[in-house]
């Protein structure tokens, strides 16, 4: 609920400073105001281009990231801290630790919870669990995640591929996010394996509810994922969690998910799941360890 309130506050602030644009410390940021969609509410998009971006001589992998206002410029983030995506990727690219890439930051809206909550696993929960979850998160509607993914796959990606020098195949297209953004990233990979080649899910909010030990959604996610994983064993998947604040809830959930992936023939080459002692559920912690999933997704030998 707090993140939703903060997201609404951020949207109001962004409307008040509409003449301003986020800026990158490394590379170049191109801002698209109110990108329109037939599927979901319009939202801002930031496209990060690395130093030396040259569409005439090179094509680039693409990383799509949720909660876009928190990625590059702390003046626009609703927590006052940013992921430092540009600085981190700048260092990795300079040392040749990752493939050349661009980043598409998709801003969230006041419907963040509904857009990021995976609909098909949600439908697998009992009606009581669904009602309790919506009441707990103070939402009356059903998840909008299927439409949100249609927006990314059918509208945003074609726009990005047309405007920028991208490598368009799944082996060069990735998706990432934290908390609820982790859930929707994994859901995107499962629903569109022909589009995405990997997902990074940081501090994934498996409970969905604001109750640490509620396993209803995790169980539903496992039921949903089990047949899907047989078809996407070659995809790259990264998970992590910390031990403080909201992240302290996640370990028993993540262990169940990890077990499922291992049962489905995932191994160290395409699955990484890490625990970070002392890390909390915030942008400071995610920025500190962001280089790890970036290097895993964007390995040079892909």
Kinemage of the C-alpha trace (Angstrom):
@kinemage 1
@onewidth
@group {chain A} dominant
@subgroup {mainchain}
@vectorlist {calphas} color= white
{ca unk a 1} P 0.000 0.000 0.000
{ca unk a 2} L 2.825 2.391 0.889
{ca unk a 3} L 4.540 1.856 -2.484
{ca unk a 4} L 1.225 2.526 -4.236
{ca unk a 5} L 0.716 5.775 -2.320
{ca unk a 6} L 4.264 6.799 -3.167
{ca unk a 7} L 3.665 5.914 -6.821
{ca unk a 8} L 0.583 8.143 -6.887
{ca unk a 9} L 2.573 10.931 -5.270
{ca unk a 10} L 5.303 10.522 -7.865
{ca unk a 11} L 2.775 10.766 -10.677
{ca unk a 12} L 1.421 14.028 -9.278
{ca unk a 13} L 4.913 15.429 -8.932
{ca unk a 14} L 5.773 14.422 -12.504
{ca unk a 15} L 2.698 16.247 -13.780
{ca unk a 16} L 3.713 19.359 -11.865
{ca unk a 17} L 7.211 19.327 -13.372
{ca unk a 18} L 6.201 18.181 -16.823
{ca unk a 19} L 8.665 20.543 -18.483
{ca unk a 20} L 11.533 18.736 -16.763
{ca unk a 21} L 13.014 15.449 -17.886
{ca unk a 22} L 15.066 12.813 -16.067
{ca unk a 23} L 18.761 12.907 -16.850
{ca unk a 24} L 21.399 10.197 -16.879
{ca unk a 25} L 24.821 10.601 -15.280
{ca unk a 26} L 26.337 8.172 -17.790
{ca unk a 27} L 25.180 7.767 -21.364
{ca unk a 28} L 22.077 9.514 -22.711
{ca unk a 29} L 18.449 9.347 -21.643
{ca unk a 30} L 15.598 9.891 -24.083
{ca unk a 31} L 12.256 10.595 -22.425
{ca unk a 32} L 8.873 9.769 -23.955
{ca unk a 33} L 6.015 11.547 -22.233
{ca unk a 34} L 2.683 9.726 -21.879
{ca unk a 35} L 3.280 6.846 -24.284
{ca unk a 36} L -0.230 5.869 -25.402
{ca unk a 37} L -1.625 2.343 -25.345
{ca unk a 38} L -4.794 0.532 -26.370
{ca unk a 39} L -4.380 -1.877 -23.467
{ca unk a 40} L -3.376 0.160 -20.401
{ca unk a 41} L -3.175 3.738 -19.186
{ca unk a 42} L -0.551 5.901 -20.859
{ca unk a 43} L 2.749 6.288 -19.040
{ca unk a 44} L 6.201 7.783 -19.407
{ca unk a 45} L 9.050 5.790 -20.934
{ca unk a 46} L 12.772 6.432 -20.528
{ca unk a 47} L 15.235 4.933 -23.001
{ca unk a 48} L 18.841 4.799 -21.874
{ca unk a 49} L 21.521 4.763 -24.563
{ca unk a 50} L 25.113 3.938 -23.615
{ca unk a 51} L 28.124 6.119 -24.284
{ca unk a 52} L 29.067 5.834 -27.931
{ca unk a 53} L 25.670 4.541 -29.037
{ca unk a 54} L 25.953 4.300 -32.825
{ca unk a 55} L 23.018 2.862 -34.787
{ca unk a 56} L 25.071 2.853 -37.980
{ca unk a 57} L 27.726 0.464 -36.744
{ca unk a 58} L 26.152 -1.640 -34.001
{ca unk a 59} L 22.915 -3.251 -32.842
{ca unk a 60} L 22.104 -3.556 -29.154
{ca unk a 61} L 20.470 -5.980 -26.753
{ca unk a 62} L 17.481 -4.509 -24.895
{ca unk a 63} L 16.617 -4.684 -21.203
{ca unk a 64} L 13.064 -3.679 -20.263
{ca unk a 65} L 12.698 -2.572 -16.643
{ca unk a 66} L 9.632 -1.751 -14.541
{ca unk a 67} L 9.215 1.179 -12.116
{ca unk a 68} L 11.057 3.290 -14.654
{ca unk a 69} L 10.982 6.548 -12.690
{ca unk a 70} L 13.243 4.941 -10.075
{ca unk a 71} L 16.014 3.791 -12.396
{ca unk a 72} L 18.121 6.761 -13.480
{ca unk a 73} L 17.407 10.048 -11.711
{ca unk a 74} L 16.653 10.289 -7.995
{ca unk a 75} L 14.832 13.604 -8.537
{ca unk a 76} L 12.004 11.593 -10.111
{ca unk a 77} L 12.012 8.481 -7.919
{ca unk a 78} L 9.264 8.191 -5.344
{ca unk a 79} L 11.638 6.902 -2.682
{ca unk a 80} L 14.303 9.550 -3.184
{ca unk a 81} L 16.833 6.950 -4.329
{ca unk a 82} L 17.537 5.448 -7.748
{ca unk a 83} L 18.749 2.101 -9.031
{ca unk a 84} L 21.780 3.787 -10.666
{ca unk a 85} L 21.239 1.724 -13.792
{ca unk a 86} L 23.201 4.121 -15.985
{ca unk a 87} L 26.220 4.271 -13.683
{ca unk a 88} L 26.292 0.504 -13.166
{ca unk a 89} L 25.915 -0.386 -16.825
{ca unk a 90} L 28.422 2.295 -17.746
{ca unk a 91} L 31.038 0.622 -15.552
{ca unk a 92} L 30.195 -2.866 -16.824
{ca unk a 93} L 30.321 -1.800 -20.458
{ca unk a 94} L 33.589 0.075 -19.972
{ca unk a 95} L 35.192 -3.071 -18.567
{ca unk a 96} L 33.608 -5.287 -21.248
{ca unk a 97} L 31.735 -7.343 -18.659
{ca unk a 98} L 28.379 -7.232 -20.471
{ca unk a 99} L 27.011 -7.039 -23.995
{ca unk a 100} L 26.232 -3.683 -25.553
{ca unk a 101} L 22.674 -2.830 -24.613
{ca unk a 102} L 20.036 -0.181 -24.146
{ca unk a 103} L 17.544 0.006 -21.274
{ca unk a 104} L 13.845 0.808 -21.572
{ca unk a 105} L 12.459 2.131 -18.281
{ca unk a 106} L 8.680 1.737 -18.062
{ca unk a 107} L 7.194 4.111 -15.498
{ca unk a 108} L 4.552 2.695 -13.199
{ca unk a 109} L 1.098 4.184 -12.616
{ca unk a 110} L -1.325 4.274 -9.662
{ca unk a 111} L -2.494 0.853 -10.942
{ca unk a 112} L 0.925 -0.644 -10.248
{ca unk a 113} L -0.324 -3.533 -8.111
{ca unk a 114} L -3.006 -4.560 -10.595
{ca unk a 115} L -0.655 -4.278 -13.574
{ca unk a 116} L 2.174 -6.211 -11.908
{ca unk a 117} L 0.145 -9.005 -10.232
{ca unk a 118} L 0.262 -12.084 -12.539
{ca unk a 119} L -3.339 -12.749 -13.551
{ca unk a 120} L -3.263 -16.455 -14.378
{ca unk a 121} L -1.646 -17.528 -11.079
{ca unk a 122} L -4.045 -15.170 -9.299
{ca unk a 123} L -6.940 -17.003 -10.965
{ca unk a 124} L -5.617 -20.294 -9.579
{ca unk a 125} L -6.099 -19.132 -6.000
{ca unk a 126} L -9.394 -19.784 -4.251
{ca unk a 127} L -12.019 -17.077 -4.371
{ca unk a 128} L -11.489 -16.458 -0.653
{ca unk a 129} L -7.744 -15.928 -1.157
{ca unk a 130} L -8.420 -13.598 -4.080
{ca unk a 131} L -10.870 -11.530 -2.052
{ca unk a 132} L -8.532 -11.391 0.926
{ca unk a 133} L -5.639 -10.281 -1.281
{ca unk a 134} L -7.631 -7.487 -2.917
{ca unk a 135} L -8.932 -6.337 0.464
{ca unk a 136} L -5.450 -6.514 1.987
{ca unk a 137} L -3.972 -4.414 -0.821
{ca unk a 138} L -7.084 -2.189 -0.956
{ca unk a 139} L -7.866 -2.992 -4.587
{ca unk a 140} L -11.305 -4.001 -5.776
{ca unk a 141} L -10.412 -4.984 -9.307
{ca unk a 142} L -8.796 -8.008 -10.881
{ca unk a 143} L -5.157 -7.991 -12.073
{ca unk a 144} L -4.415 -6.178 -15.329
{ca unk a 145} L -1.098 -7.887 -15.959
{ca unk a 146} L -2.124 -9.658 -19.166
{ca unk a 147} L -2.989 -6.302 -20.711
{ca unk a 148} L 0.182 -4.741 -19.317
{ca unk a 149} L 2.264 -7.420 -21.040
{ca unk a 150} L 0.346 -6.936 -24.280
{ca unk a 151} L 1.289 -3.260 -24.065
{ca unk a 152} L 4.972 -4.131 -23.728
{ca unk a 153} L 5.044 -6.868 -26.372
{ca unk a 154} L 2.620 -5.509 -28.975
{ca unk a 155} L 3.121 -1.758 -28.665
{ca unk a 156} L 6.265 -0.735 -26.804
{ca unk a 157} L 8.705 -3.310 -28.159
{ca unk a 158} L 7.780 -2.697 -31.831
{ca unk a 159} L 8.239 1.033 -31.234
{ca unk a 160} L 11.656 0.518 -29.623
{ca unk a 161} L 12.797 -1.887 -32.332
{ca unk a 162} L 11.772 0.544 -35.049
{ca unk a 163} L 13.335 3.649 -33.516
{ca unk a 164} L 16.566 2.193 -32.143
{ca unk a 165} L 19.248 -0.163 -33.428
{ca unk a 166} L 18.178 -3.240 -31.516
{ca unk a 167} L 18.748 -6.960 -31.686
{ca unk a 168} L 15.130 -8.059 -31.774
{ca unk a 169} L 15.242 -11.778 -30.919
{ca unk a 170} L 14.593 -13.335 -27.500
{ca unk a 171} L 18.282 -14.128 -27.051
{ca unk a 172} L 18.857 -10.355 -26.882
{ca unk a 173} L 15.685 -9.196 -25.109
{ca unk a 174} L 15.415 -9.236 -21.308
{ca unk a 175} L 13.100 -7.963 -18.580
{ca unk a 176} L 13.714 -7.026 -14.949
{ca unk a 177} L 12.151 -5.538 -11.865
{ca unk a 178} L 11.918 -5.682 -8.083
{ca unk a 179} L 9.183 -6.636 -5.617
{ca unk a 180} L 5.949 -6.773 -7.654
{ca unk a 181} L 8.202 -5.899 -10.596
{ca unk a 182} L 9.925 -9.231 -9.999
{ca unk a 183} L 6.619 -11.064 -10.260
{ca unk a 184} L 5.639 -9.413 -13.535
{ca unk a 185} L 9.109 -10.017 -14.998
{ca unk a 186} L 8.876 -13.752 -14.357
{ca unk a 187} L 5.304 -13.770 -15.676
{ca unk a 188} L 6.455 -12.009 -18.854
{ca unk a 189} L 9.119 -14.654 -19.434
{ca unk a 190} L 6.646 -17.489 -18.889
{ca unk a 191} L 3.946 -15.968 -21.099
{ca unk a 192} L 6.213 -14.712 -23.893
{ca unk a 193} L 9.222 -17.038 -24.199
{ca unk a 194} L 9.385 -16.167 -27.876
{ca unk a 195} L 9.986 -12.522 -26.955
{ca unk a 196} L 12.164 -12.603 -23.813
{ca unk a 197} L 15.300 -14.619 -23.244
{ca unk a 198} L 15.688 -13.944 -19.544
{ca unk a 199} L 14.300 -12.231 -16.468
{ca unk a 200} L 15.843 -10.698 -13.353
{ca unk a 201} L 13.543 -10.757 -10.320
{ca unk a 202} L 14.956 -8.848 -7.347
{ca unk a 203} L 13.250 -9.067 -3.940
{ca unk a 204} L 10.278 -10.778 -5.553
{ca unk a 205} L 7.104 -10.188 -3.541
{ca unk a 206} L 5.906 -13.789 -3.528
{ca unk a 207} L 3.269 -13.362 -0.778
{ca unk a 208} L 1.372 -10.832 -2.939
{ca unk a 209} L -0.490 -9.970 0.241
{ca unk a 210} L 0.983 -7.951 3.086
{ca unk a 211} L 1.337 -11.067 5.215
{ca unk a 212} L 4.754 -12.660 5.497
{ca unk a 213} L 3.757 -16.304 5.803
{ca unk a 214} L 0.795 -16.412 3.449
{ca unk a 215} L 1.737 -19.050 0.875
{ca unk a 216} L -1.478 -18.979 -1.191
{ca unk a 217} L -0.049 -17.042 -4.115
{ca unk a 218} L 3.300 -18.829 -4.041
{ca unk a 219} L 1.467 -22.142 -4.278
{ca unk a 220} L -0.607 -20.824 -7.164
{ca unk a 221} L 2.527 -19.545 -8.896
{ca unk a 222} L 4.119 -22.982 -8.616
{ca unk a 223} L 1.030 -24.622 -10.133
{ca unk a 224} L 1.132 -22.104 -12.966
{ca unk a 225} L 4.883 -22.365 -13.573
{ca unk a 226} L 5.274 -26.148 -13.457
{ca unk a 227} L 4.046 -26.850 -17.014
{ca unk a 228} L 5.562 -23.616 -18.346
{ca unk a 229} L 9.092 -24.434 -17.207
{ca unk a 230} L 9.182 -27.577 -19.313
{ca unk a 231} L 9.118 -25.280 -22.340
{ca unk a 232} L 11.538 -22.550 -21.229
{ca unk a 233} L 14.427 -24.426 -19.616
{ca unk a 234} L 16.903 -22.574 -21.828
{ca unk a 235} L 15.884 -19.143 -20.522
{ca unk a 236} L 18.012 -17.185 -18.028
{ca unk a 237} L 16.413 -16.500 -14.641
{ca unk a 238} L 17.815 -14.510 -11.724
{ca unk a 239} L 16.268 -14.297 -8.232
{ca unk a 240} L 17.437 -12.658 -5.037
{ca unk a 241} L 16.264 -11.328 -1.687
{ca unk a 242} L 17.636 -9.529 1.352
{ca unk a 243} L 17.098 -10.160 5.043
{ca unk a 244} L 15.743 -6.838 6.298
{ca unk a 245} L 12.348 -5.082 6.158
{ca unk a 246} L 9.932 -6.651 3.646
{ca unk a 247} L 12.700 -8.824 2.205
{ca unk a 248} L 12.858 -10.747 5.487
{ca unk a 249} L 9.586 -12.442 4.442
{ca unk a 250} L 10.806 -13.970 1.235
{ca unk a 251} L 13.199 -16.844 1.969
{ca unk a 252} L 10.639 -19.645 2.557
{ca unk a 253} L 8.793 -18.615 -0.604
{ca unk a 254} L 11.953 -18.337 -2.684
{ca unk a 255} L 13.189 -21.755 -1.572
{ca unk a 256} L 9.988 -23.333 -2.902
{ca unk a 257} L 10.394 -21.542 -6.233
{ca unk a 258} L 14.071 -22.500 -6.473
{ca unk a 259} L 13.191 -26.133 -5.833
{ca unk a 260} L 10.692 -26.107 -8.679
{ca unk a 261} L 13.233 -24.634 -11.097
{ca unk a 262} L 15.827 -27.250 -10.120
{ca unk a 263} L 13.259 -30.017 -10.607
{ca unk a 264} L 12.664 -28.664 -14.111
{ca unk a 265} L 16.327 -29.077 -15.111
{ca unk a 266} L 17.441 -25.509 -14.427
{ca unk a 267} L 21.100 -25.366 -13.432
{ca unk a 268} L 23.755 -22.814 -12.520
{ca unk a 269} L 24.296 -21.783 -16.113
{ca unk a 270} L 20.782 -20.352 -16.455
{ca unk a 271} L 19.500 -20.010 -12.878
{ca unk a 272} L 20.930 -17.837 -10.119
{ca unk a 273} L 19.222 -17.336 -6.753
{ca unk a 274} L 21.026 -15.340 -4.078
{ca unk a 275} L 20.468 -14.168 -0.507
{ca unk a 276} L 21.979 -10.861 0.616
{ca unk a 277} L 22.443 -10.499 4.348
{ca unk a 278} L 21.537 -7.038 5.600
{ca unk a 279} L 19.890 -5.854 2.396
{ca unk a 280} L 16.460 -4.235 2.667
{ca unk a 281} L 13.503 -3.729 0.357
{ca unk a 282} L 14.619 -0.498 -1.291
{ca unk a 283} L 16.448 1.069 -4.216
{ca unk a 284} L 19.661 1.485 -2.213
{ca unk a 285} L 19.974 -2.288 -1.783
{ca unk a 286} L 18.959 -3.038 -5.369
{ca unk a 287} L 21.465 -0.540 -6.736
{ca unk a 288} L 24.223 -2.083 -4.630
{ca unk a 289} L 23.789 -5.532 -6.178
{ca unk a 290} L 22.429 -4.630 -9.613
{ca unk a 291} L 25.712 -5.509 -11.323
{ca unk a 292} L 25.161 -9.192 -10.483
{ca unk a 293} L 21.901 -9.754 -12.419
{ca unk a 294} L 23.103 -7.484 -15.234
{ca unk a 295} L 26.218 -9.585 -15.745
{ca unk a 296} L 24.145 -12.765 -15.555
{ca unk a 297} L 21.548 -11.658 -18.125
{ca unk a 298} L 23.901 -9.824 -20.452
{ca unk a 299} L 26.750 -12.313 -20.606
{ca unk a 300} L 29.094 -11.620 -23.503
{ca unk a 301} L 29.029 -15.178 -24.814
{ca unk a 302} L 25.298 -15.176 -25.577
